[in-house]
């Protein structure tokens, strides 16, 4: 997949909570941001441009603004020239501070969007960082169905025609919620969290062989769908094989890595007569128990071990 990125225009258009006002540099709104970190260029404004992070959004808080206002005119002009020698995606002044006219003029000349926001620097950095983390998160696509079952984001995978969508449809009818069908977009928001969602085009729709395309939201109501969900369990549906090696105890938890994040994996063999939706529900509830620190399989194993040991003692009592 291409390197994630977001345009300056998208930030201005889609995030009114940032309260951005564009002063100049409209021709640069198509500039792409590919770095989720921001930069406060205080050190660079003193003339030290080694390691200048020009690929980040440049945030001018009270300190940067006050420092520029304190400079003699010739020094301010010199710093402005040096600063704008670098390719910048955009510049944002916080606290509603008015940018220096030299910066406004140079930003207009270079086509670099220059914004002002009334929000404080700390609050603005928090908001913009959240937006960038979501937009620039590593991502991938997976064939499958993502559904929320008892609060657990469950990714159903398997070969085409194995019954993923039919299983999901039964689960929806039982009160669970669809996130994505067919193609699931997965983003890694941290070192251990994966969020699954659906494209705008396919959102809330499902394909059922013999019926065609269904709008789940219209059929079952708004409570039957959601836009995104944390992925906590993968269930792989596989055609039944008589000599297949299937899990019988569940003591050891298998995992599958997506974007270097291990997710618990369960393989379920499919054949006529097996109620797959109920098995999926049970697997989701069992996963909730595991998250709470309760492992039914290990508890049973411990009881069995204790029973065997106790039986040995009763059968072979210690001799005086």
Phi and psi in degrees as GROMACS dihedral restraints (atoms count N, CA, C in turn):
[ dihedral_restraints ]
;  ai    aj    ak    al  type     phi  dphi    fc
    3     4     5     6     1   -65.6    20    10
    4     5     6     7     1   159.6    20    10
    6     7     8     9     1   -61.3    20    10
    7     8     9    10     1   127.3    20    10
    9    10    11    12     1   -59.4    20    10
   10    11    12    13     1   144.3    20    10
   12    13    14    15     1  -162.3    20    10
   13    14    15    16     1   164.0    20    10
   15    16    17    18     1  -142.4    20    10
   16    17    18    19     1   139.6    20    10
   18    19    20    21     1   -82.6    20    10
   19    20    21    22     1   155.2    20    10
   21    22    23    24     1   -60.4    20    10
   22    23    24    25     1   -36.9    20    10
   24    25    26    27     1   -61.9    20    10
   25    26    27    28     1   -39.7    20    10
   27    28    29    30     1   -63.8    20    10
   28    29    30    31     1   -38.7    20    10
   30    31    32    33     1   -64.6    20    10
   31    32    33    34     1   -43.7    20    10
   33    34    35    36     1   -65.5    20    10
   34    35    36    37     1   -40.0    20    10
   36    37    38    39     1   -78.0    20    10
   37    38    39    40     1   -39.5    20    10
   39    40    41    42     1   -99.0    20    10
   40    41    42    43     1    -3.6    20    10
   42    43    44    45     1  -132.4    20    10
   43    44    45    46     1    75.7    20    10
   45    46    47    48     1   -65.5    20    10
   46    47    48    49     1   -22.3    20    10
   48    49    50    51     1   -65.3    20    10
   49    50    51    52     1   -17.1    20    10
   51    52    53    54     1   -77.6    20    10
   52    53    54    55     1   -16.3    20    10
   54    55    56    57     1    53.6    20    10
   55    56    57    58     1    47.7    20    10
   57    58    59    60     1   -85.2    20    10
   58    59    60    61     1   136.3    20    10
   60    61    62    63     1  -118.6    20    10
   61    62    63    64     1   121.1    20    10
   63    64    65    66     1   -81.5    20    10
   64    65    66    67     1   121.4    20    10
   66    67    68    69     1   -93.2    20    10
   67    68    69    70     1   -38.7    20    10
   69    70    71    72     1  -165.3    20    10
   70    71    72    73     1   173.7    20    10
   72    73    74    75     1    82.5    20    10
   73    74    75    76     1    28.7    20    10
   75    76    77    78     1   -59.1    20    10
   76    77    78    79     1   -30.2    20    10
   78    79    80    81     1   -66.0    20    10
   79    80    81    82     1   -14.2    20    10
   81    82    83    84     1  -101.0    20    10
   82    83    84    85     1    12.6    20    10
   84    85    86    87     1   -64.3    20    10
   85    86    87    88     1   -20.2    20    10
   87    88    89    90     1   -81.4    20    10
   88    89    90    91     1    -3.6    20    10
   90    91    92    93     1   -55.8    20    10
   91    92    93    94     1   137.0    20    10
   93    94    95    96     1   -99.4    20    10
   94    95    96    97     1   138.8    20    10
   96    97    98    99     1  -104.1    20    10
   97    98    99   100     1   123.0    20    10
   99   100   101   102     1  -120.9    20    10
  100   101   102   103     1     3.8    20    10
  102   103   104   105     1  -119.7    20    10
  103   104   105   106     1   124.5    20    10
  105   106   107   108     1   -79.4    20    10
  106   107   108   109     1    -8.4    20    10
  108   109   110   111     1   -88.5    20    10
  109   110   111   112     1   157.2    20    10
  111   112   113   114     1  -112.3    20    10
  112   113   114   115     1   168.2    20    10
  114   115   116   117     1  -133.5    20    10
  115   116   117   118     1   131.6    20    10
  117   118   119   120     1  -105.1    20    10
  118   119   120   121     1   110.5    20    10
  120   121   122   123     1   -85.1    20    10
  121   122   123   124     1    36.2    20    10
  123   124   125   126     1   -55.8    20    10
  124   125   126   127     1   -47.2    20    10
  126   127   128   129     1   -66.7    20    10
  127   128   129   130     1   -38.5    20    10
  129   130   131   132     1   -65.0    20    10
  130   131   132   133     1   -33.5    20    10
  132   133   134   135     1   -68.5    20    10
  133   134   135   136     1   -14.2    20    10
  135   136   137   138     1   -86.0    20    10
  136   137   138   139     1    -5.8    20    10
  138   139   140   141     1   109.5    20    10
  139   140   141   142     1    -2.0    20    10
  141   142   143   144     1   -95.6    20    10
  142   143   144   145     1   102.2    20    10
  144   145   146   147     1  -106.0    20    10
  145   146   147   148     1     6.7    20    10
  147   148   149   150     1   -63.6    20    10
  148   149   150   151     1   133.7    20    10
  150   151   152   153     1    63.1    20    10
  151   152   153   154     1    26.6    20    10
  153   154   155   156     1   -66.7    20    10
  154   155   156   157     1   122.1    20    10
  156   157   158   159     1   -85.5    20    10
  157   158   159   160     1    72.4    20    10
  159   160   161   162     1   -74.7    20    10
  160   161   162   163     1   -13.3    20    10
  162   163   164   165     1   -82.0    20    10
  163   164   165   166     1    -1.4    20    10
  165   166   167   168     1   -99.9    20    10
  166   167   168   169     1   163.9    20    10
  168   169   170   171     1   -65.5    20    10
  169   170   171   172     1   132.2    20    10
  171   172   173   174     1   -93.9    20    10
  172   173   174   175     1   117.8    20    10
  174   175   176   177     1  -106.2    20    10
  175   176   177   178     1   122.0    20    10
  177   178   179   180     1  -105.5    20    10
  178   179   180   181     1   104.6    20    10
  180   181   182   183     1   -89.8    20    10
  181   182   183   184     1  -164.3    20    10
  183   184   185   186     1   -60.9    20    10
  184   185   186   187     1   -39.4    20    10
  186   187   188   189     1   -64.1    20    10
  187   188   189   190     1   -49.4    20    10
  189   190   191   192     1   -63.0    20    10
  190   191   192   193     1   -43.1    20    10
  192   193   194   195     1   -63.4    20    10
  193   194   195   196     1   -45.2    20    10
  195   196   197   198     1   -66.9    20    10
  196   197   198   199     1   -37.4    20    10
  198   199   200   201     1   -64.3    20    10
  199   200   201   202     1   -45.2    20    10
  201   202   203   204     1   -62.2    20    10
  202   203   204   205     1   -38.2    20    10
  204   205   206   207     1   -67.9    20    10
  205   206   207   208     1   -21.8    20    10
  207   208   209   210     1   -85.6    20    10
  208   209   210   211     1   -11.2    20    10
  210   211   212   213     1   -78.7    20    10
  211   212   213   214     1   145.1    20    10
  213   214   215   216     1   -61.2    20    10
  214   215   216   217     1   156.4    20    10
  216   217   218   219     1   -59.0    20    10
  217   218   219   220     1   -43.8    20    10
  219   220   221   222     1   -65.4    20    10
  220   221   222   223     1   -37.3    20    10
  222   223   224   225     1   -71.4    20    10
  223   224   225   226     1   -36.6    20    10
  225   226   227   228     1   -63.4    20    10
  226   227   228   229     1   -42.4    20    10
  228   229   230   231     1   -63.6    20    10
  229   230   231   232     1   -39.4    20    10
  231   232   233   234     1   -65.5    20    10
  232   233   234   235     1   -44.8    20    10
  234   235   236   237     1   -64.5    20    10
  235   236   237   238     1   -39.1    20    10
  237   238   239   240     1   -61.2    20    10
  238   239   240   241     1   -44.4    20    10
  240   241   242   243     1   -60.7    20    10
  241   242   243   244     1   -46.6    20    10
  243   244   245   246     1   -66.3    20    10
  244   245   246   247     1   -41.1    20    10
  246   247   248   249     1   -62.1    20    10
  247   248   249   250     1   -41.2    20    10
  249   250   251   252     1   -87.9    20    10
  250   251   252   253     1     7.0    20    10
  252   253   254   255     1   -73.2    20    10
  253   254   255   256     1   -19.6    20    10
  255   256   257   258     1   -90.6    20    10
  256   257   258   259     1   152.4    20    10
  258   259   260   261     1   -77.3    20    10
  259   260   261   262     1   119.5    20    10
  261   262   263   264     1  -118.4    20    10
  262   263   264   265     1   143.6    20    10
  264   265   266   267     1   -83.6    20    10
  265   266   267   268     1   -39.2    20    10
  267   268   269   270     1  -171.6    20    10
  268   269   270   271     1   164.5    20    10
  270   271   272   273     1  -129.4    20    10
  271   272   273   274     1   136.8    20    10
  273   274   275   276     1  -131.7    20    10
  274   275   276   277     1   124.5    20    10
  276   277   278   279     1   -97.2    20    10
  277   278   279   280     1   130.2    20    10
  279   280   281   282     1   -98.6    20    10
  280   281   282   283     1   178.5    20    10
  282   283   284   285     1    61.2    20    10
  283   284   285   286     1    13.0    20    10
  285   286   287   288     1    71.5    20    10
  286   287   288   289     1    14.4    20    10
  288   289   290   291     1   -69.4    20    10
  289   290   291   292     1   139.8    20    10
  291   292   293   294     1   -81.9    20    10
  292   293   294   295     1   123.9    20    10
  294   295   296   297     1   -63.0    20    10
  295   296   297   298     1   151.4    20    10
  297   298   299   300     1   -63.5    20    10
  298   299   300   301     1   144.0    20    10
  300   301   302   303     1   -62.2    20    10
  301   302   303   304     1   -29.2    20    10
  303   304   305   306     1   -63.8    20    10
  304   305   306   307     1   -40.0    20    10
  306   307   308   309     1   -68.9    20    10
  307   308   309   310     1   -39.9    20    10
  309   310   311   312     1   -63.1    20    10
  310   311   312   313     1   -45.3    20    10
  312   313   314   315     1   -63.9    20    10
  313   314   315   316     1   -45.1    20    10
  315   316   317   318     1   -70.6    20    10
  316   317   318   319     1   -36.9    20    10
  318   319   320   321     1   -63.1    20    10
  319   320   321   322     1   -39.0    20    10
  321   322   323   324     1   -65.8    20    10
  322   323   324   325     1   -41.3    20    10
  324   325   326   327     1   -66.8    20    10
  325   326   327   328     1   -39.0    20    10
  327   328   329   330     1   -88.6    20    10
  328   329   330   331     1    -8.3    20    10
  330   331   332   333     1    70.5    20    10
  331   332   333   334     1    41.8    20    10
  333   334   335   336     1  -111.1    20    10
  334   335   336   337     1   117.8    20    10
  336   337   338   339     1   -58.4    20    10
  337   338   339   340     1   129.7    20    10
  339   340   341   342     1  -120.1    20    10
  340   341   342   343     1   121.2    20    10
  342   343   344   345     1  -118.0    20    10
  343   344   345   346     1   159.4    20    10
  345   346   347   348     1  -129.3    20    10
  346   347   348   349     1   139.0    20    10
  348   349   350   351     1  -133.0    20    10
  349   350   351   352     1   143.3    20    10
  351   352   353   354     1   -78.6    20    10
  352   353   354   355     1    -7.3    20    10
  354   355   356   357     1   -72.3    20    10
  355   356   357   358     1   147.5    20    10
  357   358   359   360     1   -65.7    20    10
  358   359   360   361     1   157.6    20    10
  360   361   362   363     1   -59.9    20    10
  361   362   363   364     1   -48.6    20    10
  363   364   365   366     1   -60.6    20    10
  364   365   366   367     1   -46.6    20    10
  366   367   368   369     1   -66.1    20    10
  367   368   369   370     1   -40.2    20    10
  369   370   371   372     1   -65.9    20    10
  370   371   372   373     1   -41.8    20    10
  372   373   374   375     1   -62.3    20    10
  373   374   375   376     1   -38.2    20    10
  375   376   377   378     1   -61.8    20    10
  376   377   378   379     1   -46.0    20    10
  378   379   380   381     1   -66.5    20    10
  379   380   381   382     1   -47.6    20    10
  381   382   383   384     1   -69.5    20    10
  382   383   384   385     1   -32.0    20    10
  384   385   386   387     1   -66.4    20    10
  385   386   387   388     1   -39.9    20    10
  387   388   389   390     1   -63.0    20    10
  388   389   390   391     1   -41.7    20    10
  390   391   392   393     1   -64.0    20    10
  391   392   393   394     1   -45.8    20    10
  393   394   395   396     1   -68.2    20    10
  394   395   396   397     1   -37.7    20    10
  396   397   398   399     1   -60.9    20    10
  397   398   399   400     1   -40.3    20    10
  399   400   401   402     1   -71.0    20    10
  400   401   402   403     1   -44.4    20    10
  402   403   404   405     1   -71.8    20    10
  403   404   405   406     1   -32.0    20    10
  405   406   407   408     1  -106.6    20    10
  406   407   408   409     1     9.6    20    10
  408   409   410   411     1   -63.2    20    10
  409   410   411   412     1   142.7    20    10
  411   412   413   414     1   -55.5    20    10
  412   413   414   415     1   140.5    20    10
  414   415   416   417     1  -144.1    20    10
  415   416   417   418     1   161.2    20    10
  417   418   419   420     1  -153.3    20    10
  418   419   420   421     1   170.9    20    10
  420   421   422   423     1  -117.4    20    10
  421   422   423   424     1   140.4    20    10
  423   424   425   426     1  -130.5    20    10
  424   425   426   427     1   137.7    20    10
  426   427   428   429     1   -78.2    20    10
  427   428   429   430     1   124.1    20    10
  429   430   431   432     1   162.8    20    10
  430   431   432   433     1  -166.5    20    10
  432   433   434   435     1  -129.0    20    10
  433   434   435   436     1   128.3    20    10
  435   436   437   438     1  -106.0    20    10
  436   437   438   439     1   124.0    20    10
  438   439   440   441     1  -139.1    20    10
  439   440   441   442     1   145.3    20    10
  441   442   443   444     1   -90.6    20    10
  442   443   444   445     1   118.1    20    10
  444   445   446   447     1  -120.5    20    10
  445   446   447   448     1   113.0    20    10
  447   448   449   450     1    52.1    20    10
  448   449   450   451     1    38.6    20    10
  450   451   452   453     1    84.7    20    10
  451   452   453   454     1    -4.7    20    10
  453   454   455   456     1   -99.5    20    10
  454   455   456   457     1   121.5    20    10
  456   457   458   459     1   -69.3    20    10
  457   458   459   460     1   110.9    20    10
  459   460   461   462     1  -115.1    20    10
  460   461   462   463     1   120.5    20    10
  462   463   464   465     1   -97.5    20    10
  463   464   465   466     1   113.9    20    10
  465   466   467   468     1   -90.1    20    10
  466   467   468   469     1   123.4    20    10
  468   469   470   471     1  -124.7    20    10
  469   470   471   472     1   171.7    20    10
  471   472   473   474     1   145.0    20    10
  472   473   474   475     1   171.1    20    10
  474   475   476   477     1   -64.0    20    10
  475   476   477   478     1   155.6    20    10
  477   478   479   480     1   -60.4    20    10
  478   479   480   481     1   131.7    20    10
  480   481   482   483     1    91.2    20    10
  481   482   483   484     1    -0.2    20    10
  483   484   485   486     1   -77.4    20    10
  484   485   486   487     1   -16.4    20    10
  486   487   488   489     1   113.1    20    10
  487   488   489   490     1    23.6    20    10
  489   490   491   492     1   -64.4    20    10
  490   491   492   493     1   -50.6    20    10
  492   493   494   495     1   -67.5    20    10
  493   494   495   496     1   -37.9    20    10
  495   496   497   498     1   -64.8    20    10
  496   497   498   499     1   -40.3    20    10
  498   499   500   501     1   -63.2    20    10
  499   500   501   502     1   -44.4    20    10
  501   502   503   504     1   -63.4    20    10
  502   503   504   505     1   -38.4    20    10
  504   505   506   507     1   -63.1    20    10
  505   506   507   508     1   -42.1    20    10
  507   508   509   510     1   -63.5    20    10
  508   509   510   511     1   -39.6    20    10
  510   511   512   513     1   -65.4    20    10
  511   512   513   514     1   -39.0    20    10
  513   514   515   516     1   -63.1    20    10
  514   515   516   517     1   -42.3    20    10
  516   517   518   519     1   -62.5    20    10
  517   518   519   520     1   -26.9    20    10
  519   520   521   522     1   -88.1    20    10
  520   521   522   523     1     3.4    20    10
  522   523   524   525     1   108.3    20    10
  523   524   525   526     1     3.4    20    10
  525   526   527   528     1   -89.7    20    10
  526   527   528   529     1   173.7    20    10
  528   529   530   531     1  -122.5    20    10
  529   530   531   532     1   134.5    20    10
  531   532   533   534     1   -82.7    20    10
  532   533   534   535     1   136.8    20    10
  534   535   536   537     1  -108.1    20    10
  535   536   537   538     1   -50.4    20    10
  537   538   539   540     1  -154.4    20    10
  538   539   540   541     1   142.6    20    10
  540   541   542   543     1  -122.1    20    10
  541   542   543   544     1   142.0    20    10
  543   544   545   546     1    79.5    20    10
  544   545   546   547     1   -68.4    20    10
  546   547   548   549     1  -119.7    20    10
  547   548   549   550     1   120.5    20    10
  549   550   551   552     1  -107.7    20    10
  550   551   552   553     1   123.3    20    10
  552   553   554   555     1   -87.7    20    10
  553   554   555   556     1   124.1    20    10
  555   556   557   558     1  -117.4    20    10
  556   557   558   559     1   129.1    20    10
  558   559   560   561     1  -121.4    20    10
  559   560   561   562     1   140.8    20    10
  561   562   563   564     1   -97.4    20    10
  562   563   564   565     1   108.3    20    10
  564   565   566   567     1   -88.6    20    10
  565   566   567   568     1   -15.8    20    10
  567   568   569   570     1  -155.6    20    10
  568   569   570   571     1  -172.6    20    10
  570   571   572   573     1   -70.5    20    10
  571   572   573   574     1   -13.3    20    10
  573   574   575   576     1  -136.3    20    10
  574   575   576   577     1     9.3    20    10
  576   577   578   579     1  -123.9    20    10
  577   578   579   580     1   129.9    20    10
  579   580   581   582     1  -118.0    20    10
  580   581   582   583     1   131.1    20    10
  582   583   584   585     1  -111.5    20    10
  583   584   585   586     1   127.8    20    10
  585   586   587   588     1  -104.6    20    10
  586   587   588   589     1   143.0    20    10
  588   589   590   591     1  -150.9    20    10
  589   590   591   592     1  -175.0    20    10
  591   592   593   594     1  -128.9    20    10
  592   593   594   595     1   154.7    20    10
  594   595   596   597     1   -67.5    20    10
  595   596   597   598     1   156.9    20    10
  597   598   599   600     1   -58.7    20    10
  598   599   600   601     1   -35.5    20    10
  600   601   602   603     1   -67.4    20    10
  601   602   603   604     1   -40.5    20    10
  603   604   605   606     1   -95.4    20    10
  604   605   606   607     1    -6.9    20    10
  606   607   608   609     1   -55.0    20    10
  607   608   609   610     1   132.5    20    10
  609   610   611   612     1    72.7    20    10
  610   611   612   613     1     5.2    20    10
  612   613   614   615     1  -108.1    20    10
  613   614   615   616     1   153.6    20    10
  615   616   617   618     1  -144.2    20    10
  616   617   618   619     1   143.2    20    10
  618   619   620   621     1  -104.7    20    10
  619   620   621   622     1   124.7    20    10
  621   622   623   624     1  -120.2    20    10
  622   623   624   625     1   119.7    20    10
  624   625   626   627     1   -58.3    20    10
  625   626   627   628     1   128.4    20    10
  627   628   629   630     1    98.6    20    10
  628   629   630   631     1   -25.2    20    10
  630   631   632   633     1  -108.4    20    10
  631   632   633   634     1   -34.6    20    10
  633   634   635   636     1    98.1    20    10
  634   635   636   637     1  -147.3    20    10
  636   637   638   639     1   -88.0    20    10
  637   638   639   640     1   128.0    20    10
  639   640   641   642     1  -116.7    20    10
  640   641   642   643     1   141.7    20    10
  642   643   644   645     1   -96.5    20    10
  643   644   645   646     1   101.9    20    10
  645   646   647   648     1   -64.2    20    10
  646   647   648   649     1   -36.8    20    10
  648   649   650   651     1   -62.7    20    10
  649   650   651   652     1   -42.1    20    10
  651   652   653   654     1   -72.0    20    10
  652   653   654   655     1   -36.3    20    10
  654   655   656   657     1   -74.7    20    10
  655   656   657   658     1   -43.0    20    10
  657   658   659   660     1  -114.3    20    10
  658   659   660   661     1    -5.0    20    10
  660   661   662   663     1    96.8    20    10
  661   662   663   664     1   167.2    20    10
  663   664   665   666     1   -65.8    20    10
  664   665   666   667     1   -21.2    20    10
  666   667   668   669     1   -75.8    20    10
  667   668   669   670     1    -4.1    20    10
  669   670   671   672     1   -97.0    20    10
  670   671   672   673     1    -0.4    20    10
  672   673   674   675     1  -136.2    20    10
  673   674   675   676     1   159.8    20    10
  675   676   677   678     1  -150.3    20    10
  676   677   678   679     1   158.2    20    10
  678   679   680   681     1   -81.1    20    10
  679   680   681   682     1   -32.4    20    10
  681   682   683   684     1  -154.5    20    10
  682   683   684   685     1   161.7    20    10
  684   685   686   687     1  -159.7    20    10
  685   686   687   688     1   142.4    20    10
  687   688   689   690     1   -64.8    20    10
  688   689   690   691     1   129.4    20    10
  690   691   692   693     1   -87.7    20    10
  691   692   693   694     1   118.3    20    10
  693   694   695   696     1  -120.9    20    10
  694   695   696   697     1    -8.2    20    10
  696   697   698   699     1  -155.4    20    10
  697   698   699   700     1   137.2    20    10
  699   700   701   702     1  -114.5    20    10
  700   701   702   703     1   127.6    20    10
  702   703   704   705     1  -117.1    20    10
  703   704   705   706     1   115.8    20    10
  705   706   707   708     1   -96.4    20    10
  706   707   708   709     1   116.1    20    10
  708   709   710   711     1   -88.9    20    10
  709   710   711   712     1   126.2    20    10
  711   712   713   714     1  -132.0    20    10
  712   713   714   715     1   144.6    20    10
  714   715   716   717     1   -63.4    20    10
  715   716   717   718     1   139.9    20    10
  717   718   719   720     1   -63.2    20    10
  718   719   720   721     1   134.5    20    10
  720   721   722   723     1  -124.7    20    10
  721   722   723   724     1   128.9    20    10
  723   724   725   726     1   -57.9    20    10
  724   725   726   727     1   -36.5    20    10
  726   727   728   729     1  -100.6    20    10
  727   728   729   730     1    19.2    20    10
  729   730   731   732     1   -69.5    20    10
  730   731   732   733     1   147.4    20    10
  732   733   734   735     1   -97.1    20    10
  733   734   735   736     1    94.3    20    10
  735   736   737   738     1  -105.7    20    10
  736   737   738   739     1   150.2    20    10
  738   739   740   741     1   -63.5    20    10
  739   740   741   742     1   131.9    20    10
  741   742   743   744     1  -115.4    20    10
  742   743   744   745     1   -23.0    20    10
  744   745   746   747     1  -112.2    20    10
  745   746   747   748     1   -36.5    20    10
  747   748   749   750     1    77.0    20    10
  748   749   750   751     1    16.8    20    10
  750   751   752   753     1   -69.8    20    10
  751   752   753   754     1   -46.5    20    10
  753   754   755   756     1   -92.6    20    10
  754   755   756   757     1   130.9    20    10
  756   757   758   759     1   -89.8    20    10
  757   758   759   760     1   116.2    20    10
  759   760   761   762     1   -82.4    20    10
  760   761   762   763     1   154.8    20    10
  762   763   764   765     1  -135.6    20    10
  763   764   765   766     1   160.1    20    10
  765   766   767   768     1  -130.4    20    10
  766   767   768   769     1   134.3    20    10
  768   769   770   771     1   -91.0    20    10
  769   770   771   772     1   131.5    20    10
  771   772   773   774     1  -127.1    20    10
  772   773   774   775     1   120.6    20    10
  774   775   776   777     1    54.4    20    10
  775   776   777   778     1    39.2    20    10
  777   778   779   780     1    67.2    20    10
  778   779   780   781     1    17.5    20    10
  780   781   782   783     1  -111.3    20    10
  781   782   783   784     1   118.9    20    10
  783   784   785   786     1   -74.9    20    10
  784   785   786   787     1   129.8    20    10
  786   787   788   789     1  -120.4    20    10
  787   788   789   790     1   134.0    20    10
  789   790   791   792     1   -53.3    20    10
  790   791   792   793     1   135.2    20    10
  792   793   794   795     1  -123.6    20    10
  793   794   795   796     1   134.0    20    10
  795   796   797   798     1  -127.8    20    10
  796   797   798   799     1   130.7    20    10
  798   799   800   801     1  -101.7    20    10
  799   800   801   802     1   126.3    20    10
  801   802   803   804     1  -117.9    20    10
  802   803   804   805     1   118.2    20    10
  804   805   806   807     1   -75.1    20    10
  805   806   807   808     1   137.6    20    10
  807   808   809   810     1  -110.2    20    10
  808   809   810   811     1   129.7    20    10
  810   811   812   813     1  -156.4    20    10
  811   812   813   814     1   159.5    20    10
  813   814   815   816     1   -54.8    20    10
  814   815   816   817     1   135.2    20    10
  816   817   818   819     1   101.7    20    10
  817   818   819   820     1   -19.2    20    10
  819   820   821   822     1   -87.6    20    10
  820   821   822   823     1   129.6    20    10
  822   823   824   825     1   -87.1    20    10
  823   824   825   826     1    88.1    20    10
  825   826   827   828     1   -64.0    20    10
  826   827   828   829     1   -42.7    20    10
  828   829   830   831     1   -56.6    20    10
  829   830   831   832     1   -40.4    20    10
  831   832   833   834     1   -67.5    20    10
  832   833   834   835     1   -37.3    20    10
  834   835   836   837     1   -64.6    20    10
  835   836   837   838     1   -40.6    20    10
  837   838   839   840     1   -63.9    20    10
  838   839   840   841     1   -43.4    20    10
  840   841   842   843     1   -59.3    20    10
  841   842   843   844     1   -44.2    20    10
  843   844   845   846     1   -64.4    20    10
  844   845   846   847     1   -40.3    20    10
  846   847   848   849     1   -63.0    20    10
  847   848   849   850     1   -40.3    20    10
  849   850   851   852     1   -65.8    20    10
  850   851   852   853     1   -43.0    20    10
  852   853   854   855     1   -65.4    20    10
  853   854   855   856     1   -38.6    20    10
  855   856   857   858     1   -65.2    20    10
  856   857   858   859     1   -35.4    20    10
  858   859   860   861     1   -65.8    20    10
  859   860   861   862     1   -36.9    20    10
  861   862   863   864     1   -62.4    20    10
  862   863   864   865     1   -40.3    20    10
  864   865   866   867     1   -63.4    20    10
  865   866   867   868     1   -42.1    20    10
  867   868   869   870     1   -60.7    20    10
  868   869   870   871     1   -39.9    20    10
  870   871   872   873     1   -62.8    20    10
  871   872   873   874     1   -29.3    20    10
  873   874   875   876     1   -86.3    20    10
  874   875   876   877     1     2.6    20    10
  876   877   878   879     1    91.0    20    10
  877   878   879   880     1    11.2    20    10
  879   880   881   882     1  -111.0    20    10
  880   881   882   883     1   117.7    20    10
  882   883   884   885     1  -116.1    20    10
  883   884   885   886     1   103.0    20    10
  885   886   887   888     1   -61.2    20    10
  886   887   888   889     1   -40.1    20    10
  888   889   890   891     1   -64.5    20    10
  889   890   891   892     1   -43.5    20    10
  891   892   893   894     1   -68.9    20    10
  892   893   894   895     1   -35.6    20    10
  894   895   896   897     1   -63.6    20    10
  895   896   897   898     1   -42.6    20    10
  897   898   899   900     1   -64.6    20    10
  898   899   900   901     1   -40.7    20    10
  900   901   902   903     1   -61.3    20    10
  901   902   903   904     1   -41.1    20    10
  903   904   905   906     1   -65.6    20    10
  904   905   906   907     1   -41.1    20    10
  906   907   908   909     1   -62.9    20    10
  907   908   909   910     1   -42.4    20    10
  909   910   911   912     1   -63.9    20    10
  910   911   912   913     1   -41.8    20    10
  912   913   914   915     1   -63.4    20    10
  913   914   915   916     1   -43.9    20    10
  915   916   917   918     1   -63.8    20    10
  916   917   918   919     1   -38.4    20    10
  918   919   920   921     1   -63.9    20    10
  919   920   921   922     1   -43.4    20    10
  921   922   923   924     1   -64.0    20    10
  922   923   924   925     1   -43.5    20    10
  924   925   926   927     1   -64.5    20    10
  925   926   927   928     1   -41.0    20    10
  927   928   929   930     1   -65.7    20    10
  928   929   930   931     1   -37.3    20    10
  930   931   932   933     1   -64.2    20    10
  931   932   933   934     1   -38.8    20    10
  933   934   935   936     1   -63.5    20    10
  934   935   936   937     1   -39.9    20    10
  936   937   938   939     1   -66.4    20    10
  937   938   939   940     1   -42.3    20    10
  939   940   941   942     1   -68.7    20    10
  940   941   942   943     1   -34.5    20    10
  942   943   944   945     1   -74.7    20    10
  943   944   945   946     1   -36.2    20    10
  945   946   947   948     1  -123.5    20    10
  946   947   948   949     1    72.9    20    10
  948   949   950   951     1   -63.3    20    10
  949   950   951   952     1   148.5    20    10
  951   952   953   954     1   -64.9    20    10
  952   953   954   955     1   136.0    20    10
  954   955   956   957     1   -87.8    20    10
  955   956   957   958     1   142.2    20    10
